[in-house]
Amino acid sequence: MLGTTKFQWSLQPPGQTGHVDIAGAVGSSFALDPAAYTPGQVLELRVQIYDRNNTTIPCVDGEQTCSVISEPTCIQRQTWRVEIR
């Protein structure tokens, strides 16, 4: 039996070296509250998209964007740098 696509959102807060999963962030979108941060801070927001087979994404953490299949336009990880304003 096959499952459904899964989105895993994470955030690397200012001054941190790794991404932390965002609790409660499920589905293809979520809201980030800028009031929780100081204007001018830069965050790294990341989503990893798992296929219906929940295939492992073996990319190293430092890779901002990656594809684990032979079709490079099919992205399994996307990372954005977001400045709080």
Secondary structure, DSSP 8 states (H G I E B T S, - for coil): -----EEEEEEE-TT-SS-EE-TT--SS-----GGGS-TT-EEEEEEEEE-TT-------TT-SSB--SS-TTS-SEEEEEEE--
